[in-house]
């Protein structure tokens, strides 16, 4: 099969189109013929080596986390899928590789593709959908009438999270450039702040939840200050915490490193009587099935900025790296 491989970590490294053997399907795995693959900032972070301390990969590596396609083969213990089923997934860490013609996916990480969207649209959903679900429903337990601040509302996670938060009955504030105001308002944002000209700390107060996605430490501190006592800040960019290290069963020295990295923000959160946590989303087919229901009922709609052909995967990665995509970027194989 054809696949784009990474030979070594590095900011300037590009992916090489190469021939690989078709993935071997385990007893509990499904072989998916890939029709489209979502492109995420996570792919670039891994390419640069940002996560190699706790997500080490052997080279050469096929990148790609999001997939939509058709089941070609199933393992002996697979019971919920059959050849010909249209499916989508965020494949598990250490099993990534969707910038290819085929990928083997654990049955537990897979869900049926929403019937009312295309393969391209379906491929845009898994990572951002699961991130939003795990942040707002699982971690924050966001409730009707609460206030949530979702940073970078026009981005991949932002466009999904705004829609999910409105479905849950929350008041939603977000930041974006003025060019994207109409987009985020259509998705359901109640308060929209131009991050180029306005300081969100001067506008927002007593929020219940912040979904944090900005690596600027000053933004992190401001985000804590807009929370009400008992409020929760859920960060998608860190710093990572010892609790995260424990969940991944990392060695003690990495737990200690993460304790050092997160000590300042956790101490600040404690002073404000708020809670700080780091979310590194995980593959989950059951939750993805719930997301499928939201999409099929029209509650959440995919937002796609640009679609690239498979042979332009490096261009798609470069476009995502610019950080200006409105919604998601997708690579289409078929």
N, C-alpha and C positions, 0 to 999 in steps of 0.2 A: 504494500500500500504506500501511497505518497503521504508524507508528513513533514512538518516544519520542525527541525531540531535545533536545540541550543547546545553548543559545544562547550561553553564555559561561561561563568558568571561575568557580567560587566555591563556598565552603562552603555557603551558603544557597540556591544555585540549585537549582531543581527541573526535572525533565524535562517537556517539553510534548508531548502527543499530537498528531501532525500527519500530513498526507498527503504521501507521497513517491512519486516514480516508482519502479517496480520496478527493482532493480539490473541493470545491463548485465553479461552474463556474458562474460568473456574466453575466449580459445581454450583455456586450461588450467584454466578455472574451472567450478564446478558451482553452479547456482542451487538453494538449499535452501528449501523451504517450512518455516518454523519451527513446530514443535509445542511446544517448551519451551526456555527459556534459563536457564542458571545465573546467579546474581547473586554477584559477588565483591567483596571489599574493593578490588581493583584498579579496579573501576568507579568507586568513590567517590574513590580517589586521583586518577584522571584528571579526574573532575568538579571536584575542588577545585583542579586545576592543579599537583599535586605533581610530576608527571613531564613538564611541558611543556618543560623544558630539553632533554630528549633524546627526547621523544615528542610533538612538536608536532602538533596537529590543527587543521584548518580548521573553523570554525563555520558553520552549525549541525552538530553531531556527533550521530550515533546511537551510544549506548553499547552495551555488551554484548559479552562474549568467548566465552561457552559457548553451544553450540547443539546441539539434537537435532531431527531432522526428516526430511523425505522429499525426494529429488531430483526436481526438476521439469524442469530443462533441463541440458544439458551442452555445454561448448565443443567446438569441432571437434577439438582434440587430446586430449580426455579419453578414457582407455581403460579405467579401472578401475571406473567407475560408470555407471549407466544410470538413466533416469527410473523412479521407483518404489522405488528402493533406500532403505532406512532407514539413516541415517547420523548421525554426531555429530562434533564438532570443537571445538577451541579455535582460533578464527580468528586469523590473523596480526595483529601490530601494524600499524597504519595501514590495516587492512582490517576493523576492528571494526564492529559494528552489529547485534547479535543481539536487541536490544530492538525487534523489528520483525516483520513478517509474512514477509519474505524476506531472505536474505542470499546474496551470492556468495562462495564459498569456493574457494581454490586446491585443486586435486586433491591436492597433496602434503600438505595439512594435514588431510585428511578421512579418516575410517575408518568401517567399517560398525558400526552400533549393535550392542552385545551382544544376543544373541537372548533372553536370560533376564531382561531388565530392561525397564521401561516407558520411554517417551519422557521422562517427568519424571525418572526415575532416571538415564537416560543423560545428560541435560542437566547433572546435578550433577557429572559426572565429569571432563570434559577438563582444565580448568585445574588442579584439585587433583591429579588423577592424573598429569599430565605434570610438575607441580612436584615431586611425590614421586619419580617415576621419575628425573628429571634430577638431583635432589639425592642420592638414596640409591644409585642404580645407576650413573649416569653420572659424577657428581662425586666421591662418597664411595667408590665401588666397595665398598659394604658387604658384608661376608662373614659366613658362619656363625660363630657364637661371639663376634663383636664386640659391643660395647656402644654403643647409640645413645640420645641424649637428644633427644626430640622435644617441643619446647615447645608449649603450648596444644593438648593432645591431643584435646580435644572439639570443636575447630574444624574447618573444612572440610579444610584440608591435614592437620591432625593425625589425624583419623579415617581418612583414606586412608593416610597415611604409616605409622601404627602397624601396620596390616594388611600393608602391603608389607614393612616391616622384619621382621615375624615370619615371613613367607614366606621371606625371605632367611636366616633362622636367627639373627637377632640377639637379644640381650637388650635390651628396650625400657623406658626410663624416660620418664615424661611428667609434666607439670604440668596441673592443672585444679582446679576447685572440688570440694568434697566431694560435692556433688549429682551430679556426673558420674563419680564413681569407678566405679560399676557399668558404665557405658557403655564407658569406655576399657579396663577389664579384660576385658570381653567381646570387644573388638576385638583383645586380645592384649598389652596393657601388663603388664609384669612388676613395675615399680616405679612407684607413683603417689604424687605429692606434691601436697598442698593448697597452692597458691600463696598463699592468704590467710593461712595460719598457719605454714607451714614454709619454711625457707630451703633451696633445693635444693642449694646449695653445701655444706651441712653433711651431706648425705645421699649425694651422688654423688661418685665419685672414679675417676680413670683410665678415662675414657670415650674411645672411638675416634672418635666422630662426635657433633656437636651440630647439629641442625636448628633454627636460631635464627629466631624470628618475633616478638620483643618489641622495641619501639622504645626501651625504657629503656636508656640507656648503662650503667647499673650492672649490669643483667642481662647485657649483652654481656660485660662484664669478668668477671663470675662464671662465665659459660659457658666462657670461655677457660681459667679456672683449674681446671675439672673435667676437662679433657682430659689424656690421657696424652701424653708426648713423641711427636711424629709424628702426633698427632690432628688432625682437621679440623673447623673450624667453618664451616658453610655458612649464610649469612644470607639471608633472604628480604626483609629490610626495610632493609638497608644498615648502614653507609654503602657506597655504590657505589665501585668500584675503577677504576684506570686500565685494567686488563685488560678490564673490562666495557665501558669506553668504546671500547677498541680493537676489541672484537668487534662493536660497533654502528657502527664507523667514524665516530665522533663527531669534531668538530674538536679541534685541539690544546688550545685553552683549556678545553674541557670535560674533557679528560683531566687537565689540570693541576688543575682544581677537584676532581676526584674523587681525585686523588693527595693533595691537602690534606685532604679529608674523611676519607679512609681511613688517613692516615698513622699516627694514634695507635693504632688497633686493629691495624694490620698490624705496627707496631713491638712492641706488647704480645704479639702472637702469636709473633713471632720470639723474644722473650725467653723465652717458655715452650716454645720448640721445637715450635710447633704451626703450623697453616696456617689463614688466614682467606680466604674467598672470598665474593663476592656473586652470588646467582643471580637472574636475571630470566628466568623460564621462556619458552620459545619454542614456537610451534606446530610439531607434528611428527606427521603422520599415521601414519608407520611405528611410532613408539613407542606411539601411541594404539591401534594394532592389537594390539601386545603386551599392552597393558592390557585390551583386549577379551577376550583369551584368559584372563587372570587372573580376570576377572569371570565369564565363561561357565563356568569350572571351579569357581567358588564360593570361590576363594582370597580375593578382595576383594569386599566388598559395599558398595553406596552407602549413605550415611547422610544422610538428609534431615530437617531440622528443620521447615521450613514451606514450603508452596506457595501462591503468590499468583496471582490471575487477572491477565491482561495489563494490564487497565485500572488495576491497583493496583501498577504497577511502582515508582512513587515510594515507596509504603509498604514494598515489598520492600527498596529501597535503604536506607531509614531503619532498618529492622530489622537489616540487616547492619551498619550503622554503629554500632549499640549494642555490637557485639563479643561477644554472648552466645549466638550461634546454636550449636546442637549439631549439627555436620555442616553441610550446605549448605542454602541458600535458593534456590528455583527459581520462575520466572515461567512460567505455562502459557498458551500461546496457543490450543491446540486440545484 
